[in-house]
Amino acid sequence: MRILLHFLTIALFLSFVSCNEYDEVEREVGYKGKARLNPWLAAEKFAKRYGHRVKSSVGWKNPEDADSTWIMPISVLSNKTYVDHAEQWMRNGGHLILIVEYASPGDDWKDYRSIVPEIQPPLQQMLDDAKVKIEATGGGSAGKILFEGKDYPVSANSTSSVADGKKKAGVFVSKQVGYGRLTVLTDGRILRNRWISDQNHAGLLNALMDSSRSTGSVGFMRGSGLSLWDMVMEHLWPILIALTALIILWLWKSLVRFGPVEPAVPVRLLRGYDHHLEALGDFQWRLDKASSLLAPIRALIVERGQRMSARVGRRDDDFFGFLAERSDIPRDRVFRALTEHAPADPAILTRTTADLQRLLQVIN
């Protein structure tokens, strides 16, 4: 404990010394509130500004006939049910925009490595039917995107690539599928809050929304957010370190120091329960030959035995003989067990007690 006090004193002294000089550093911390949780918030507000009805969903939500466009990460389409709903809605006239990389919720100001999600077999089958191929490598960068005969300056850079079989693989593919349209964008940063105002990203988003053949709502799906463990490691680690240090300090103070094992103190035999009973019986025997111990059980047997004989119509018969018949004990032993005032020795007391227990058991 003394070492800890010295350490705290030195740390306090150094903190006062270091207060004389400091440097001011400006650091971008990014958005706060909704914009920190929803990477498509700026795109949603942009769509509302241009007269579109907007839907926002954290997890999967079935596209409806009243929806014209849905923007979602490919990681959302994780099973056959979701893929079937999305494909049927798209082929009936909807515009499905899939984002491959940089589509998960997170801080745009935090440097994080792009990860290409694993494409599940149902989604792969849908892409194969549409003759669209996504590769995990070979993406490169793009300074412009050609869409419906117009070039849109962009700043796109991804590790994955997408192709429709007609053109060279790149970062963008959009084609008619059935009565609808399928668009695949490998770099989701074009539509995220921090970068949507760069180049002509907003113009590309507006062109994508207007390209749908149907009129209706525009939906933005965020997919799964950060895990609880990721949030704890990002925001709660200082508290966890302090709590761990306090626990270690408490254990260091409270635990028994290492040393020789102390022998266990044996229980004294005189404190055992059987010795208490033995001492009590010896006392009663020396006091009145245990007659006070036998009196309550004798009175109980006589009372209940008389009630039993009355119930069976043998009230006037020999009471001791009646009990002897019921208990298979000789009549003289029944008589001695109920009338003998003080047994002559411990052996007779043991037999008398056994006979009384047998009689009480039969009566009960």
N, C-alpha and C positions, 0 to 999 in steps of 0.2 A: 504494500500500500504506500509505503514511503517513496518507493521508486516512481510510482504513478504520480504522486504529488510533485516530485522534482521535475518530471517530464512536463506536466501541465504548467508549472512555473516558467520553465524555459520557453515553452511554446507561446505563453502569454507575453513574455519579454520580447521575443522575436517579432510578434505581431505588432507591438507598439513601435519597434524600431523600423519596420517596413512601411509604416504609415506615412513616412515623410516623402516618399517618392512613388509616383504611380503614372501609368500611361493610359490614355483614353483610346479605346479601340471600338470602331463601329463594325457591327456584324449584322448581316441580314438574317432575321429569324423567320421570315415568311409570313404567311397569312395566319389569322386567328379566327376562332369561331367556326362557322359553317364552311368557309373556304378552305380551312385546314383539313376538314373531314371529307368534303365532297370535291373531287378534282374537276368535276364538270359544272360547277356552280356558275362560272362566267359564261360557259356555253349555254346553259339553261337560260340565264338572263338575256343573253344575246338572242336566243330563239324567241323568247317572249317579246322582246323589243321589235322583232320583225313580224309579229302577229300570229305566232304559232302557239297553240296550246301545249303545255309542257307537262310531262310526267317524270317523276324521279323515284327510283327504287333502289334499295340497298341490295336486296337479294333477287332471286328469280321471280319474274311476274309474267304470266302468259300474255303475249301480245293480243290485242283485241281488233275486231274489224274496224273500229273507229280510229285506230292508230295508223299513221302513215309511215313513220320512221322510228326505228329503235336502234340506239347506239349502245353496245355492250362489249365487255371483254370476252375473248374466246373461252376463258377459264370458267365462265358461267355455264356454258353448254357442256355440262359434265356427264349427262346421262341421256338415254334414248328418248325419254319422255319430253325433256326440254327441247331436244333437237327436233323431234317430230312436230311439236307445237310451233317452233320458230320457222321451220321449213314450210309447213302448210300455210302459215300466215304470209310468209314471203312470196310463195308461188301464187297466192290469191291477190297479190297487188301491193304488198308491203315492201318497205325498203329496209333491209337488215344490214347494219354497219358493224362489222366485227373489228375489234382492235386487238392486236397480238401482243405488243410490248408496251410497257409504261402505262398500264391500264388499271392497276390496283390502287386503292386509296392510300395516300401517304403524303408526306411533306415534299412539295416541289423544290424547296430550298435545300433539301438533304440529298447528299450524294449517295445514290443507291444504284446497284448494278442491275442492268436489265436482264430479266429472266424470261425465256420463251416458255410459256406453259406447255405441258404435254397435251397433245390433241387426242381426245378420246375417240375410240372407234366409231361411235355414231356420228360425231361431227366430221370425222375424216370421210365417212361414207357420203355425207351431204355435200362436202366439198368436191369429192370425186364426181358425184352426179352433176355438179355445176361446172366441172372441168376447171376447178381452181386448185392450185397446189401451193401449200405453205411449206417452206424449207426453214430449218433452224439456223442455217448459215447462208452467207452470200448476200446479205442485205445491202450493205454499203450506205451511201448517202444520196440525197436528191435535193436539188435546188429549186425544182419546180415540178408540178403535177399537172398533167394534161387530163382534163375532164370535160367531156362533151364539147370538144373543139376549142377549149379555152385553157390557156396556161395560168396556173396559180403559183406565184412564187412562195416557196415554203422552205423550212429548214428541218429536214428529216434525216435521221441517222439511226439505223437499227441493225441488229445482228442477224435478224431473220429476213426472209424475202418471200414474195408472193408472185405468182404468175398465173395467167389464164390460158396458156398453151399457144397463144398467138404472138405475144410480145415477150421481150426479154424480162426476166424476173427483176422486180424492183420493190418499192415500198408501198405501192398502191395498185389495186385492181378493182374495177367496178364494171359489172355486166348485168344484162337482163337475164333473169331466171324465171321462167314461167311468165306470169303477169306482173311480177315484181322485179326487184333489183337486189343484188348482193354486192356489197362493197367490203373490201378487206384493206385495212390500214395497219401497217406493221409498227409505226411509231405513233403511239398515242399522245405524245407530248404536244402534237399540233393542236389538239383540242383541249388541253389542260389549262387550268387557270393562269399559270405563269406565262405560257407561250402563245395563247390564242391571239394576243394582240400583235405578235411578231409577223413580219412578212405579210402575206395575205391569207393567213390561216382562217380568220373569220369569214373571208369571202368564200373559201373552199367549203366551210361548214354550211354556209347559206346556200351554196349551189347544190350540195348533197341533199339538204332538206327540201329544196324546191324541185329536185329531180324525181321525186316520188310521183307515180301516176295517180295515187289516191290522195285525198285531202283528209286531214285529221290531226291527231296529237302526235307530238314528237317525244319519245321516251328516252331517258338516260338511265342506264343500269350500272351501278358501281361495282357490283360483285362483292366478294368477301373482303372484310377489312382486316386490320392487324389482329393477330392473335393476342390473347391475354398476356402470354409470356413476353411477346415483343413489346407490348405497351409497358409492362413492368420494367423490363430492361432499359427502355428508353427514358422513362420518366421517374421511376421509383428507385433507381439503383442507389442514389445517395442515402435515402432513408434506410434501405436494406443494409448498406455498409455500416451505418451508425448503429442500427439495431443489432447486427452481428457483433460489433465491437462491445456493446453493452452486455450482451449475453456472455461473451467470453470473459469479460471483467467480472461479471456476477459469478460465473462458474469458478474462476480463479480464487475469488474471495470465499465462496461457500463450500467448495468440495474439500473433503478431508485430505490432508497432506499424505504423501506416500510414506510408508514406514512399515515396521513389523506388524504382522497380523495379531490383533489382540485375541486371546482365547475367549471363547464364549463362556459366560457364567452359567454353570449347570443349575437346573432347577432343584431346589432343596426338596428332598423327599417328604419332609414333615409338612410341606405346604401342599401336597397332593390331595385331591378330593377324597380318594379312598382312605387316606390316613385321617382326614377329618371325620369321616363316617365311623372309622374304627374307634377313634377317641371318643366320639359321641356315644356309641353303643357301650363302650366300656364304662363311661360315666353313668349311664342309665342302669346298667347291670349292678354296679356297686351301690347305686342309690336305692332302688326298689325292685331289683330283679326284673326290670323291664316291664313291670305290670302297667305302668302309665302309658307305655307305647302300644300295648295290646288292647287296652280298654276301648279306644274308639272303634277299632275294627270289629271287636266282639259285639259292641252295641249295635253297629250297623248290620252285622250278620243276623242277630236275633230279631231286629225290627223287620228286615226284609224277608227273613225266613218265615216269620209269623204271617206276613201278608201273603206269601206264596202258599202256605198251607191253607189259609182261608180261601184263596181263590180256587184251589183244587178240591175243597170240601173235606180237608183232614185237620181241621182246627183242634179237635178233641183227641187226636192220636198222639202217640209219643213223639215229641218235638225232635229229640235227639236221634231217634230212630228214623224219622222222616228225612232229616238232613243226611244221615248215613246212607240211606237208600239213594238219594239224589247224587251224592258225591263219591260213592264207592269207597268210603272210609269206614272202618269199624266204629261201632257206636261208642265204645269206651274212649277211643281217641277223639271223637267229636265232643263227647262230654268233657274230657280233660282240656281240649283246646278252648272251650267256651267258659269253663268254670274254674280252672286251676288259677289261683291268685298269682302265684309267683313260681315260675319254673325252677326246678332244683339245680340245674346246671345249664351251660350254654348249649349242649347237644339237645336237651329237651326243648329249650327255647327255639332252636332252629327247626325241629320237627313240628312244634306247635305253630310257628309262624307259617310253615308250608301248608299245614292243614287249614289254617284260617284263610290263606290265599286261595286254596282250592275251593272252600266253601263259598267264599265271596264270588269266585268265578262262576260257580254253578248257579248261584242265586241270581246273578246279573244276566 
